[in-house]
Amino acid sequence: MPTIIACLIAGICLAGFVTIWFSTVYKELSLTRNSLYDLEVQLRLHEKMYIQAKDGPNGKAAASMFETSRMLCFEAAKSYNRILNKPMNRIPAMIMGFRAVVEENKKVNSGMR
């Protein structure tokens, strides 16, 4: 009888640990991924603005905003992948379906400079 109680207590503790572990990883990765998606939307917006204004008087300002947005998006992707590859985050992230994103640090439009 004491063995059954000990196993039951150990099982409850293990289930609690795994639940807290997975929920913490999910919260951290979800916040970072949502931030990355928001920055990607902002990047596309600035890209459209740059394409429209590149030959006009506001071309340099639009190019600067687009470049800044591109760098922010790249840094957010690096941060997300770094968090995803932490040893404590790998197993829960893989099980919950979080995948690495491609970091692009190249010019999207070759006519920028």
N, CA, C and O atoms as a MOPAC input file, in Angstrom:
PM7 MOZYME 1SCF
protein

 N      0.80400 1    -1.20400 1     0.00000 1
 C      0.00000 1     0.00000 1     0.00000 1
 C      0.85100 1     1.27500 1     0.00000 1
 O      0.54600 1     2.19400 1    -0.75900 1
 N      1.91500 1     1.36900 1     0.82500 1
 C      2.75000 1     2.58500 1     0.78900 1
 C      3.43100 1     2.77700 1    -0.56700 1
 O      3.67500 1     3.91400 1    -0.97300 1
 N      3.74200 1     1.68900 1    -1.27100 1
 C      4.37400 1     1.79400 1    -2.58200 1
 C      3.41300 1     2.42600 1    -3.57800 1
 O      3.82400 1     3.24600 1    -4.39900 1
 N      2.16700 1     2.06500 1    -3.51800 1
 C      1.16100 1     2.62000 1    -4.42500 1
 C      0.98100 1     4.11500 1    -4.16200 1
 O      0.87900 1     4.90600 1    -5.09900 1
 N      0.94200 1     4.49200 1    -2.90100 1
 C      0.80200 1     5.91400 1    -2.54800 1
 C      2.02200 1     6.69800 1    -3.01700 1
 O      1.88600 1     7.79900 1    -3.54900 1
 N      3.21200 1     6.13600 1    -2.82100 1
 C      4.44200 1     6.80600 1    -3.26200 1
 C      4.46000 1     6.95700 1    -4.78100 1
 O      4.84700 1     8.00800 1    -5.29400 1
 N      4.05200 1     5.93000 1    -5.49500 1
 C      4.00500 1     6.00700 1    -6.95900 1
 C      2.96200 1     7.02400 1    -7.41900 1
 O      3.18900 1     7.75000 1    -8.38700 1
 N      1.83200 1     7.07900 1    -6.73700 1
 C      0.79300 1     8.04400 1    -7.06900 1
 C      1.28300 1     9.47300 1    -6.85800 1
 O      1.05600 1    10.34000 1    -7.70100 1
 N      1.94500 1     9.71600 1    -5.75200 1
 C      2.49400 1    11.04900 1    -5.47000 1
 C      3.57300 1    11.41500 1    -6.49500 1
 O      3.61300 1    12.54700 1    -6.97800 1
 N      4.44100 1    10.46100 1    -6.82600 1
 C      5.48500 1    10.71200 1    -7.82900 1
 C      4.86500 1    11.00700 1    -9.18900 1
 O      5.33600 1    11.89300 1    -9.90100 1
 N      3.82500 1    10.28300 1    -9.55500 1
 C      3.14400 1    10.51200 1   -10.83100 1
 C      2.49400 1    11.88000 1   -10.89200 1
 O      2.55800 1    12.55300 1   -11.92100 1
 N      1.86900 1    12.29800 1    -9.80100 1
 C      1.24600 1    13.61800 1    -9.74900 1
 C      2.30600 1    14.71100 1    -9.85300 1
 O      2.11700 1    15.70100 1   -10.56000 1
 N      3.40900 1    14.52800 1    -9.15400 1
 C      4.50400 1    15.52000 1    -9.22400 1
 C      5.09200 1    15.59400 1   -10.63100 1
 O      5.37600 1    16.68200 1   -11.13300 1
 N      5.27300 1    14.43800 1   -11.26600 1
 C      5.81800 1    14.40300 1   -12.61900 1
 C      4.85700 1    15.07700 1   -13.60300 1
 O      5.29000 1    15.83900 1   -14.46700 1
 N      3.56400 1    14.80100 1   -13.47700 1
 C      2.57500 1    15.42400 1   -14.35400 1
 C      2.55000 1    16.94100 1   -14.15400 1
 O      2.43200 1    17.69300 1   -15.12100 1
 N      2.65900 1    17.38500 1   -12.91300 1
 C      2.70400 1    18.82200 1   -12.64000 1
 C      3.93800 1    19.46500 1   -13.22800 1
 O      3.85900 1    20.54700 1   -13.80900 1
 N      5.08700 1    18.80700 1   -13.08300 1
 C      6.33100 1    19.34300 1   -13.64700 1
 C      6.24000 1    19.46800 1   -15.16000 1
 O      6.60300 1    20.50300 1   -15.71900 1
 N      5.76200 1    18.42700 1   -15.82300 1
 C      5.66600 1    18.44200 1   -17.28500 1
 C      4.66700 1    19.51100 1   -17.74000 1
 O      4.90200 1    20.19500 1   -18.73600 1
 N      3.57000 1    19.65500 1   -17.02300 1
 C      2.58400 1    20.67700 1   -17.37200 1
 C      3.17200 1    22.08700 1   -17.26200 1
 O      3.00500 1    22.91100 1   -18.16100 1
 N      3.84900 1    22.34700 1   -16.16600 1
 C      4.47800 1    23.67300 1   -15.98300 1
 C      5.56400 1    23.89900 1   -17.02800 1
 O      5.68100 1    24.99700 1   -17.57300 1
 N      6.35500 1    22.87700 1   -17.30900 1
 C      7.43900 1    22.96300 1   -18.28800 1
 C      6.87500 1    23.30600 1   -19.66500 1
 O      7.34500 1    24.24000 1   -20.31400 1
 N      5.87300 1    22.55700 1   -20.11100 1
 C      5.31100 1    22.77700 1   -21.43300 1
 C      4.59400 1    24.11700 1   -21.52300 1
 O      4.71200 1    24.80600 1   -22.53600 1
 N      3.86300 1    24.49800 1   -20.50100 1
 C      3.14200 1    25.77200 1   -20.56400 1
 C      4.10200 1    26.96100 1   -20.57100 1
 O      3.83800 1    27.96300 1   -21.23600 1
 N      5.20300 1    26.86100 1   -19.84600 1
 C      6.19600 1    27.93400 1   -19.84300 1
 C      6.85900 1    28.06500 1   -21.21400 1
 O      7.03200 1    29.17300 1   -21.72200 1
 N      7.22600 1    26.94200 1   -21.80200 1
 C      7.84100 1    26.96600 1   -23.13300 1
 C      6.85300 1    27.50500 1   -24.16400 1
 O      7.22200 1    28.29600 1   -25.03200 1
 N      5.60000 1    27.07600 1   -24.06500 1
 C      4.57900 1    27.53700 1   -25.01300 1
 C      4.38500 1    29.04800 1   -24.92400 1
 O      4.29500 1    29.73100 1   -25.94400 1
 N      4.32100 1    29.55900 1   -23.70800 1
 C      4.11300 1    30.99300 1   -23.53200 1
 C      5.28700 1    31.78400 1   -24.09900 1
 O      5.08900 1    32.77500 1   -24.80300 1
 N      6.49400 1    31.35500 1   -23.79800 1
 C      7.68700 1    32.06700 1   -24.26100 1
 C      7.78800 1    32.04400 1   -25.78900 1
 O      8.04200 1    33.07500 1   -26.41200 1
 N      7.59100 1    30.87100 1   -26.38800 1
 C      7.70800 1    30.76800 1   -27.83900 1
 C      6.54800 1    31.45300 1   -28.56000 1
 O      6.74200 1    32.02600 1   -29.63200 1
 N      5.35500 1    31.40200 1   -27.98900 1
 C      4.21200 1    32.06500 1   -28.61900 1
 C      4.40000 1    33.57300 1   -28.66300 1
 O      4.13000 1    34.20700 1   -29.68300 1
 N      4.86300 1    34.14800 1   -27.55500 1
 C      5.09200 1    35.59300 1   -27.53100 1
 C      6.14400 1    36.00200 1   -28.55500 1
 O      5.97400 1    36.99400 1   -29.26400 1
 N      7.21900 1    35.24500 1   -28.63200 1
 C      8.29200 1    35.57400 1   -29.57200 1
 C      7.82900 1    35.38700 1   -31.00900 1
 O      8.14100 1    36.20600 1   -31.87400 1
 N      7.08200 1    34.31000 1   -31.27200 1
 C      6.59300 1    34.05100 1   -32.62900 1
 C      5.58400 1    35.11900 1   -33.05700 1
 O      5.61500 1    35.56900 1   -34.20200 1
 N      4.69200 1    35.52600 1   -32.15600 1
 C      3.72600 1    36.57400 1   -32.48600 1
 C      4.41900 1    37.89700 1   -32.77800 1
 O      4.01700 1    38.63200 1   -33.68000 1
 N      5.45400 1    38.19300 1   -32.01500 1
 C      6.24000 1    39.40300 1   -32.26500 1
 C      6.90200 1    39.32500 1   -33.64000 1
 O      6.93200 1    40.31100 1   -34.37600 1
 N      7.42300 1    38.16900 1   -33.97500 1
 C      8.05800 1    37.98000 1   -35.27700 1
 C      7.05000 1    38.14900 1   -36.40600 1
 O      7.35900 1    38.79200 1   -37.40900 1
 N      5.86400 1    37.59100 1   -36.26800 1
 C      4.84100 1    37.74400 1   -37.29700 1
 C      4.44300 1    39.21000 1   -37.46300 1
 O      4.26300 1    39.68100 1   -38.58600 1
 N      4.30500 1    39.92900 1   -36.35600 1
 C      3.97700 1    41.35300 1   -36.43400 1
 C      5.06600 1    42.12800 1   -37.16200 1
 O      4.77300 1    43.01200 1   -37.96600 1
 N      6.31700 1    41.79700 1   -36.88000 1
 C      7.42000 1    42.47200 1   -37.56100 1
 C      7.45800 1    42.12000 1   -39.04700 1
 O      7.83600 1    42.95800 1   -39.86500 1
 N      7.07800 1    40.90600 1   -39.40600 1
 C      7.03000 1    40.53700 1   -40.82500 1
 C      5.94100 1    41.31900 1   -41.55900 1
 O      6.13500 1    41.72600 1   -42.70400 1
 N      4.80700 1    41.52700 1   -40.90900 1
 C      3.74100 1    42.33300 1   -41.50600 1
 C      4.22700 1    43.77000 1   -41.69300 1
 O      3.98600 1    44.38500 1   -42.73200 1
 N      4.90600 1    44.29000 1   -40.69000 1
 C      5.45800 1    45.64300 1   -40.77600 1
 C      6.49700 1    45.71900 1   -41.89700 1
 O      6.55600 1    46.71700 1   -42.61500 1
 N      7.31300 1    44.67700 1   -42.05100 1
 C      8.31700 1    44.65700 1   -43.11100 1
 C      7.65400 1    44.71400 1   -44.47600 1
 O      8.09200 1    45.47300 1   -45.34000 1
 N      6.61400 1    43.93100 1   -44.68700 1
 C      5.91400 1    43.94300 1   -45.97900 1
 C      5.28600 1    45.31800 1   -46.25000 1
 O      5.28300 1    45.79100 1   -47.38700 1
 N      4.75800 1    45.94800 1   -45.20400 1
 C      4.19000 1    47.28500 1   -45.34800 1
 C      5.26300 1    48.29000 1   -45.76500 1
 O      5.04700 1    49.09900 1   -46.66800 1
 N      6.41100 1    48.23400 1   -45.10800 1
 C      7.49400 1    49.15500 1   -45.46100 1
 C      8.07800 1    48.83900 1   -46.83800 1
 O      8.54400 1    49.73800 1   -47.53800 1
 N      8.05300 1    47.57700 1   -47.22000 1
 C      8.51900 1    47.22400 1   -48.56000 1
 C      7.61100 1    47.83500 1   -49.62500 1
 O      8.08700 1    48.37200 1   -50.62500 1
 N      6.30800 1    47.75000 1   -49.40200 1
 C      5.36300 1    48.35700 1   -50.34900 1
 C      5.53800 1    49.87000 1   -50.40300 1
 O      5.51200 1    50.46700 1   -51.47900 1
 N      5.71800 1    50.48700 1   -49.23400 1
 C      5.93400 1    51.93500 1   -49.19900 1
 C      7.21800 1    52.30500 1   -49.93600 1
 O      7.26200 1    53.30800 1   -50.64800 1
 N      8.25900 1    51.49800 1   -49.76700 1
 C      9.53000 1    51.77800 1   -50.44000 1
 C      9.37500 1    51.66600 1   -51.95100 1
 O      9.87700 1    52.50700 1   -52.69600 1
 N      8.67700 1    50.62400 1   -52.40100 1
 C      8.48800 1    50.43500 1   -53.84000 1
 C      7.71700 1    51.60700 1   -54.43800 1
 O      8.02100 1    52.05000 1   -55.54600 1
 N      6.73200 1    52.10300 1   -53.72000 1
 C      5.94500 1    53.22600 1   -54.21400 1
 C      6.72500 1    54.54200 1   -54.21000 1
 O      6.54700 1    55.37400 1   -55.09900 1
 N      7.58400 1    54.72600 1   -53.21500 1
 C      8.23200 1    56.02700 1   -53.04100 1
 C      9.69000 1    56.05600 1   -53.47100 1
 O     10.34800 1    57.08000 1   -53.28600 1
 N     10.22200 1    54.98300 1   -54.03400 1
 C     11.66300 1    54.96300 1   -54.29500 1
 C     12.13400 1    55.98200 1   -55.31700 1
 O     13.28200 1    56.42300 1   -55.25600 1
 N     11.28600 1    56.36500 1   -56.24900 1
 C     11.68900 1    57.36400 1   -57.24600 1
 C     11.24300 1    58.76700 1   -56.87500 1
 O     11.56500 1    59.72200 1   -57.58200 1
 N     10.51500 1    58.91000 1   -55.79100 1
 C      9.99000 1    60.21100 1   -55.38300 1
 C     10.89500 1    60.91400 1   -54.39000 1
 O     12.00000 1    60.45100 1   -54.10900 1
 N     10.42800 1    62.02400 1   -53.86600 1
 C     11.23400 1    62.80700 1   -52.92100 1
 C     11.42400 1    62.12000 1   -51.56600 1
 O     12.36000 1    62.44100 1   -50.83300 1
 N     10.55100 1    61.18800 1   -51.23800 1
 C     10.66100 1    60.48200 1   -49.95200 1
 C     11.33500 1    59.12400 1   -50.09200 1
 O     11.18900 1    58.26600 1   -49.22100 1
 N     12.06200 1    58.92400 1   -51.16700 1
 C     12.68600 1    57.63300 1   -51.44300 1
 C     13.71400 1    57.21700 1   -50.40500 1
 O     13.75600 1    56.06000 1   -49.98700 1
 N     14.55300 1    58.17900 1   -49.98700 1
 C     15.59600 1    57.84400 1   -49.00500 1
 C     14.99400 1    57.50600 1   -47.64400 1
 O     15.46400 1    56.59200 1   -46.96600 1
 N     13.96900 1    58.23000 1   -47.24700 1
 C     13.31600 1    57.96100 1   -45.96300 1
 C     12.63700 1    56.59300 1   -45.99600 1
 O     12.71100 1    55.83100 1   -45.03200 1
 N     11.97500 1    56.29000 1   -47.11300 1
 C     11.30200 1    54.99500 1   -47.24400 1
 C     12.33100 1    53.85800 1   -47.24600 1
 O     12.09400 1    52.80200 1   -46.65900 1
 N     13.46600 1    54.07800 1   -47.90600 1
 C     14.51600 1    53.05900 1   -47.92400 1
 C     15.08100 1    52.84200 1   -46.52800 1
 O     15.35200 1    51.70700 1   -46.13400 1
 N     15.25700 1    53.91400 1   -45.79000 1
 C     15.76900 1    53.81200 1   -44.42300 1
 C     14.79000 1    53.06500 1   -43.51900 1
 O     15.19800 1    52.21400 1   -42.72800 1
 N     13.51100 1    53.38000 1   -43.63500 1
 C     12.50600 1    52.68700 1   -42.82800 1
 C     12.43200 1    51.21100 1   -43.19400 1
 O     12.28900 1    50.35400 1   -42.32100 1
 N     12.52900 1    50.91700 1   -44.48900 1
 C     12.49400 1    49.52600 1   -44.94700 1
 C     13.70900 1    48.76400 1   -44.42500 1
 O     13.57900 1    47.62900 1   -43.96700 1
 N     14.87300 1    49.37400 1   -44.49200 1
 C     16.09900 1    48.72100 1   -44.00200 1
 C     16.02400 1    48.47500 1   -42.49900 1
 O     16.42300 1    47.41000 1   -42.02800 1
 N     15.52200 1    49.43900 1   -41.74500 1
 C     15.37600 1    49.27900 1   -40.29800 1
 C     14.39400 1    48.15800 1   -39.97900 1
 O     14.64000 1    47.34100 1   -39.09200 1
 N     13.29900 1    48.12600 1   -40.69600 1
 C     12.30100 1    47.08200 1   -40.48700 1
 C     12.87000 1    45.71300 1   -40.83500 1
 O     12.58500 1    44.73200 1   -40.14800 1
 N     13.65600 1    45.63800 1   -41.87700 1
 C     14.29100 1    44.37200 1   -42.28300 1
 C     15.25500 1    43.87800 1   -41.21300 1
 O     15.28900 1    42.68700 1   -40.90200 1
 N     16.04000 1    44.79500 1   -40.65000 1
 C     16.98600 1    44.41600 1   -39.59900 1
 C     16.25500 1    43.95300 1   -38.33900 1
 O     16.67100 1    42.98600 1   -37.70100 1
 N     15.16700 1    44.64100 1   -37.98000 1
 C     14.38300 1    44.23300 1   -36.81400 1
 C     13.78800 1    42.84100 1   -37.01200 1
 O     13.77300 1    42.02700 1   -36.08900 1
 N     13.30500 1    42.57800 1   -38.20500 1
 C     12.72700 1    41.26700 1   -38.50900 1
 C     13.80700 1    40.17800 1   -38.44000 1
 O     13.55900 1    39.08900 1   -37.92300 1
 N     14.98100 1    40.46900 1   -38.95200 1
 C     16.08500 1    39.51600 1   -38.90100 1
 C     16.49600 1    39.21800 1   -37.46200 1
 O     16.72400 1    38.06300 1   -37.10500 1
 N     16.58900 1    40.25500 1   -36.64400 1
 C     16.96000 1    40.05700 1   -35.23900 1
 C     15.88900 1    39.27900 1   -34.47600 1
 O     16.21300 1    38.46000 1   -33.61600 1
 N     14.62000 1    39.53000 1   -34.78400 1
 C     13.53600 1    38.79100 1   -34.13500 1
 C     13.58000 1    37.31800 1   -34.53000 1
 O     13.32400 1    36.44700 1   -33.69900 1
 N     13.90200 1    37.03400 1   -35.78400 1
 C     14.02500 1    35.64100 1   -36.23300 1
 C     15.18800 1    34.95200 1   -35.52900 1
 O     15.07900 1    33.79000 1   -35.13600 1
 N     16.30000 1    35.66300 1   -35.36900 1
 C     17.44000 1    35.09400 1   -34.64200 1
 C     17.07600 1    34.80900 1   -33.20000 1
 O     17.43900 1    33.76300 1   -32.66200 1
 N     16.36400 1    35.72600 1   -32.57200 1
 C     15.95300 1    35.54900 1   -31.18200 1
 C     15.00500 1    34.36000 1   -31.03300 1
 O     15.14600 1    33.56200 1   -30.10700 1
 N     14.04800 1    34.24500 1   -31.93900 1
 C     13.10700 1    33.12100 1   -31.89900 1
 C     13.84200 1    31.79000 1   -32.05500 1
 O     13.58800 1    30.84800 1   -31.30500 1
 N     14.74800 1    31.71300 1   -33.02100 1
 C     15.50000 1    30.47200 1   -33.22900 1
 C     16.40800 1    30.16100 1   -32.04300 1
 O     16.60000 1    28.99500 1   -31.70000 1
 N     16.96400 1    31.19100 1   -31.41900 1
 C     17.80900 1    30.99000 1   -30.24600 1
 C     16.99500 1    30.40800 1   -29.08600 1
 O     17.43500 1    29.47400 1   -28.41600 1
 N     15.81100 1    30.96600 1   -28.86000 1
 C     14.93300 1    30.45300 1   -27.79900 1
 C     14.47600 1    29.03600 1   -28.13400 1
 O     14.39600 1    28.18100 1   -27.25200 1
 N     14.18000 1    28.79000 1   -29.39200 1
 C     13.72300 1    27.47600 1   -29.82700 1
 C     14.80300 1    26.40800 1   -29.63500 1
 O     14.48900 1    25.25500 1   -29.33900 1
 N     16.05400 1    26.78400 1   -29.79900 1
 C     17.14600 1    25.81800 1   -29.71300 1
 C     17.74400 1    25.66100 1   -28.32400 1
 O     18.71500 1    24.92500 1   -28.15100 1
 N     17.18200 1    26.33900 1   -27.33400 1
 C     17.64700 1    26.11600 1   -25.96600 1
 C     17.37700 1    24.65900 1   -25.59500 1
 O     16.32400 1    24.12800 1   -25.94800 1
 N     18.28300 1    24.01100 1   -24.90500 1
 C     18.08700 1    22.59500 1   -24.57600 1
 C     16.77200 1    22.30000 1   -23.84300 1
 O     16.14400 1    21.27400 1   -24.10400 1
 N     16.35400 1    23.17000 1   -22.94400 1
 C     15.12300 1    22.92400 1   -22.19600 1
 C     13.86800 1    23.16200 1   -23.03800 1
 O     12.77700 1    22.74100 1   -22.65200 1
 N     14.01200 1    23.83100 1   -24.18100 1
 C     12.85500 1    24.15300 1   -25.01200 1
 C     12.68200 1    23.21000 1   -26.19700 1
 O     11.60700 1    23.17400 1   -26.79500 1
 N     13.70600 1    22.45200 1   -26.54600 1
 C     13.66600 1    21.65300 1   -27.77300 1
 C     12.55500 1    20.61400 1   -27.78200 1
 O     11.76700 1    20.56400 1   -28.72600 1
 N     12.48000 1    19.79500 1   -26.76000 1
 C     11.50200 1    18.70300 1   -26.75100 1
 C     10.06700 1    19.23100 1   -26.74000 1
 O      9.26800 1    18.81800 1   -27.58100 1
 N      9.71000 1    20.13700 1   -25.80700 1
 C      8.33200 1    20.63800 1   -25.84800 1
 C      8.00700 1    21.37500 1   -27.15100 1
 O      6.90000 1    21.24900 1   -27.67500 1
 N      8.96400 1    22.14100 1   -27.67300 1
 C      8.72400 1    22.88800 1   -28.90900 1
 C      8.47700 1    21.93400 1   -30.07200 1
 O      7.60000 1    22.18100 1   -30.90100 1
 N      9.23200 1    20.86100 1   -30.13900 1
 C      9.06000 1    19.88900 1   -31.21500 1
 C      7.69400 1    19.21000 1   -31.09800 1
 O      7.00500 1    19.02000 1   -32.10000 1
 N      7.31300 1    18.85100 1   -29.89600 1
 C      6.02800 1    18.18600 1   -29.68800 1
 C      4.86200 1    19.13000 1   -29.98200 1
 O      3.84800 1    18.70600 1   -30.53600 1
 N      4.99800 1    20.40100 1   -29.61600 1
 C      3.91200 1    21.36300 1   -29.81400 1
 C      3.90100 1    21.96800 1   -31.21300 1
 O      3.00600 1    22.75300 1   -31.52500 1
 N      4.86500 1    21.63000 1   -32.06400 1
 C      4.83100 1    22.05900 1   -33.45500 1
 C      5.53800 1    23.35900 1   -33.77100 1
 O      5.33800 1    23.90700 1   -34.85500 1
 N      6.35200 1    23.87000 1   -32.87300 1
 C      7.12300 1    25.07300 1   -33.16900 1
 C      8.30800 1    24.67800 1   -34.04300 1
 O      9.01600 1    23.71700 1   -33.74300 1
 N      8.51600 1    25.41300 1   -35.10900 1
 C      9.62000 1    25.14200 1   -36.02800 1
 C     10.48700 1    26.38800 1   -36.18900 1
 O     10.03600 1    27.51100 1   -35.96700 1
 N     11.72100 1    26.16500 1   -36.57500 1
 C     12.65300 1    27.27400 1   -36.79600 1
 C     12.21700 1    28.07700 1   -38.02100 1
 O     11.63900 1    27.53400 1   -38.96300 1
 N     12.50200 1    29.36600 1   -37.99000 1
 C     12.20000 1    30.22900 1   -39.12600 1
 C     13.49200 1    30.53100 1   -39.86500 1
 O     14.57900 1    30.48800 1   -39.28800 1
 N     13.36200 1    30.83200 1   -41.13300 1
 C     14.52300 1    31.14000 1   -41.96500 1
 C     14.92400 1    32.57700 1   -41.69900 1
 O     14.10200 1    33.49000 1   -41.77900 1
 N     16.18700 1    32.76800 1   -41.38400 1
 C     16.71700 1    34.12000 1   -41.16300 1
 C     17.27500 1    34.61800 1   -42.48900 1
 O     18.19500 1    34.02300 1   -43.05200 1
 N     16.71700 1    35.69900 1   -42.97200 1
 C     17.19300 1    36.26900 1   -44.23100 1
 C     17.85300 1    37.60400 1   -43.94600 1
 O     17.20100 1    38.54800 1   -43.50200 1
 N     19.13700 1    37.67600 1   -44.20200 1
 C     19.87200 1    38.92300 1   -43.99300 1
 C     20.41200 1    39.42600 1   -45.32000 1
 O     21.55600 1    39.87100 1   -45.40900 1
 N     19.59000 1    39.35200 1   -46.33600 1
 C     20.00900 1    39.84700 1   -47.63700 1
 C     19.05200 1    40.93400 1   -48.09100 1
 O     17.95700 1    41.07300 1   -47.54600 1
 N     19.44500 1    41.67000 1   -49.04300 1
 C     18.60300 1    42.73800 1   -49.55800 1
 C     17.41100 1    42.10700 1   -50.28500 1
 O     17.58200 1    41.22800 1   -51.13000 1
 N     16.22600 1    42.55800 1   -49.95000 1
 C     15.02400 1    42.05600 1   -50.61000 1
 C     14.92100 1    42.67300 1   -51.99200 1
 O     14.50200 1    42.01200 1   -52.94200 1
 N     15.29100 1    43.91000 1   -52.10600 1
 C     15.21800 1    44.61700 1   -53.37200 1
 C     16.62500 1    45.04900 1   -53.73700 1
 O     17.24500 1    45.82500 1   -53.00900 1
 N     17.13500 1    44.56000 1   -54.85100 1
 C     18.52600 1    44.84500 1   -55.19800 1
 C     18.77300 1    46.31100 1   -55.54800 1
 O     19.92800 1    46.73400 1   -55.58300 1
 N     17.74200 1    47.09200 1   -55.80500 1
 C     17.90800 1    48.48900 1   -56.16500 1
 C     17.91500 1    49.42100 1   -54.96500 1
 O     17.68300 1    50.61900 1   -55.13000 1
 N     18.17200 1    48.91600 1   -53.76400 1
 C     18.11100 1    49.77300 1   -52.59300 1
 C     19.24800 1    50.77300 1   -52.53500 1
 O     19.04300 1    51.89800 1   -52.07900 1
 N     20.42200 1    50.41100 1   -52.97400 1
 C     21.55300 1    51.35200 1   -52.87100 1
 C     22.30400 1    51.45000 1   -54.15600 1
 O     23.28100 1    52.19400 1   -54.24500 1

